[in-house]
């Protein structure tokens, strides 16, 4: 079984911004998808679902 855990600081920025840091975070998200893990745990304490719904095409 393959499990991946990532404590991301600001997934909202990763999904909605074009900063260098956001681009790196999106790269990690794509890499996580490529890893085909059985379990992927992403911890984010400040996630705002409304912001993500507006920008679903960012990632």
C-alpha positions, 0 to 999 in steps of 0.5 A: 500500500502506498500512502502520501501525506502533504501538509501544504501551506495555502492550497487556495494560493496553489489553486488560484495564484500564478506566483512562483510558490503557487506554481511549485505547489501545483507541480507537487499536486500533479506529481501526487496524481502521477504517483498513483498512491492508495491514500493521499492525505492533504492537510490544510487548516485554512482552506476556503471551499468557496474560493476553490469552486470559483477557480476549478480550472487552475489545477 
